[in-house]
Amino acid sequence: MFPNTQPKNVLFTKKKRVPEYSEDMLKGVLARYDIDGDGVLTRKELKEAFKAAGSSFPGWRAIRALCHADKNRDGVISEKELNNLVSYATKRGRPDE
């Protein structure tokens, strides 16, 4: 008798759910993106890792991660600095937030 009056919500869609990572899992994921196997993560490799994790703005997140984790300012994340990166990433929450 009455038409369906429920509005179709086309403006708001559910966000894709991104899995949460433990510190050990995150270290494993990041290490997998050391594409050239040189033992360091470049900005490009970090960007690809954040993109694969479902991050919003992976390029920006890669730059922010370098700012927080690259203590010697050589432009890459070494194995020693990986703990800084993992600490930063776990404090910030899911990569899409």
N, C-alpha and C positions, 0 to 999 in steps of 0.2 A: 504494500500500500504506500509506504513512504520510501523514497529512494535512499540509498546508503548515504548517510550524512557524515560519515567518518572521513575527515580530510586525508588525502594521500600526502604523506610526508616525504616530499621529494627533495626538500632542502637539507634535511638532517638524516644522515645515514649512519649506521653503526660503524665505528672504527674497526679496522682489521685488528684482531687480537694478536699481540706479539708475545711470544713466550718470554718468561723471565729467566735469566741465567744466573747460576751460582758463580762465584769467583773462578772456580776451577773450570767450569764450562766456558766461561767468557774467555779465559786464557787460551783454551783449546781452539775456540772459534777464531780468535785474533791471530793465533799462530798459524792457522790454516791459510790466512790471507797474506802471509809472507810469500808472495808469488815467486820472487826470484831466489828465495832460499838463502838470503844473505844475513839472516838473523836480526834484521831490523824491519820496522814497519814505516813505510813512507806515507805521505799524505794521501797519495793515490790508493795505496793498499788499504789504509784506514777508511777511506771513502767507500771502497768496495765492500769492506767488512760491515760498515754501518748500513749500507744499502741492502745487503743480504739479510741483515737483522731486522729489516723493516723500518728503519729510521726515517723520520721526516727530515728533509734537508741534510742528506749524508755528507755533502761537501762541507757545509758549515760545521757540522758536528766533528768532522775530521780535523778541521782547523782548531776548534775549541779543545779537542782532546790533546792535540799537540801543545797548545798553550799551557794546559794543566799538567801534562805528563812529561814533556821533554825538558828535563831539568838542566841539561847542559847546552841546550839551545842549538843543537846541531841539525835540527830539522827532521829527525827521525826518532822513532821509539825503539830503544835497544831492549835487550832482554832484561837488563837491570831496571829500566824504566817501565817495563810492562806492568809491574805491580802498581805503579802510580796511575797508569791508565785504567787498570781494572778497578782500583779504588775510586777514581773519578767516575767511571761509568756506573758502578753499583750505587754510589751516592745519588747520582742523577736519576736513577730509576730506569724504566724501560726506555729503549732508544727512540721511541716515537713520541715521548712526552716532552 
